[in-house]
């Protein structure tokens, strides 16, 4: 008996790269490597990211493509959705929900975005989609907000080994006048839960030392609410979106990486930094404790003075800094996207097995819910 085909929802290939899209990209490549021709990546017509062997299907884009057109192209197999959403009408599917941010940090999102995500994820659960997540913390959060028990939500690991594929582009340092070891690095955006505004004290103390707080990221995502550029540290150096090669150069040359988020489902940048041998200072929140373990120092994300104190103490202690870099490299050694793909494959086989039961495809309110989604903002 031939194994049932696996179709990957490639909507992420039309979106700007952030943590969720990175997860989707690397997991897709790993799934192709592990499962070969059994995997088919389905892309919308506006896909920007080239994926080997992928197929463009349908004529719509965005949520209309995902909800109305995608299910028909995956009807003979299992649809794998790697970025929080999936089509309500798909008969057999797995949906990776990375966090419950729309429930737990509603101030970070527009009301339209919240309404669509809450409605969509509720209906996906009720329709029997297999929900998967990336941390024990997210599992608890999802179970608390959706009609599913935490026992019914498996957790899969994330990888960090994609950083090994990039050759560091040191031109980014010259372009922004950053000296190796003389800057602290952060990545984020204006979303309230990214909490960049709390780095003001740190930026001031670094400036007084002749050092720099360098911040990379986009600052205009339409779905987010709760922050303005004027509230960010005035003396930080903002370097915008950067290439993967430039990102690696920044991780490799920073005195340390700082992650001040008040809410995360996993915290991928922390392990990216660790993979590059960069010491990490992170917010003391459950997901980052889980992700970073003993390979980071932690601070109170609600206390700018504590953030500044912990980071300055770290960079002033060469022995601690060196030890933390060693622990960081050891911590991420087994964090590979091949492991992510294998874990996801095991869940698919355990859920659906060789014999697939027919699932009723009826859902009366689906068209109304999809219409709500078509007006929602997307990331």
DAHUGI-V452182 format. One record per backbone hydrogen bond with DSSP energy under -1.0 kcal/mol. CO is the residue of the C=O (numbers start at 1). NH is the residue of the N-H. If there is no record, write none. Layout:
CO:NH, CO:NH
This chain:
5:78, 6:40, 7:80, 8:42, 10:13, 11:14, 12:15, 13:48, 13:49, 18:22, 19:23, 20:24, 21:25, 22:26, 23:27, 24:28, 25:29, 26:30, 27:31, 28:32, 29:33, 30:34, 31:35, 32:36, 35:38, 36:39, 38:6, 40:8, 41:55, 42:10, 43:57, 44:47, 51:54, 55:43, 61:65, 62:66, 63:67, 64:68, 65:69, 65:70, 70:73, 71:74, 74:77, 78:7, 79:94, 80:9, 81:96, 87:90, 92:79, 93:130, 94:81, 95:132, 96:84, 100:103, 100:104, 101:105, 105:108, 106:109, 108:225, 110:114, 111:115, 112:116, 113:117, 114:118, 115:119, 116:120, 117:121, 118:122, 119:123, 120:124, 121:125, 122:126, 123:127, 124:129, 125:128, 130:95, 132:97, 133:156, 135:139, 136:140, 137:141, 138:142, 139:143, 140:144, 142:146, 146:148, 149:152, 150:153, 154:133, 160:163, 161:164, 162:165, 163:166, 169:172, 170:174, 171:175, 172:176, 173:178, 179:182, 182:212, 183:255, 184:214, 185:258, 186:216, 191:194, 192:195, 193:262, 193:263, 195:198, 196:199, 199:203, 200:204, 201:205, 202:206, 203:207, 204:208, 206:211, 207:210, 212:184, 213:237, 214:186, 215:239, 216:188, 221:224, 223:110, 225:192, 228:231, 229:232, 237:215, 243:247, 244:248, 245:169, 245:249, 246:250, 247:251, 248:252, 249:253, 250:254, 253:181, 256:185, 257:281, 259:283, 267:270, 268:272, 269:273, 270:274, 271:275, 272:276, 273:278, 274:277, 279:257, 280:297, 281:259, 282:299, 283:285, 285:289, 286:290, 287:291, 288:292, 289:293, 292:295, 297:282, 299:284, 300:303, 303:307, 304:308, 305:309, 306:310, 307:311, 308:312, 309:313, 310:314, 311:315, 312:316, 314:317, 317:321, 318:322, 319:323, 320:324, 321:325, 322:326, 323:327, 324:328, 325:329, 326:330, 327:331, 328:332, 332:335, 334:336, 335:160, 336:340, 337:341, 338:342, 339:343, 340:344, 341:345, 342:346, 343:347, 344:348, 345:349, 346:350, 347:351, 348:352, 349:353, 363:366, 365:369, 366:370, 367:371, 368:372, 369:373, 370:374, 372:375, 373:376
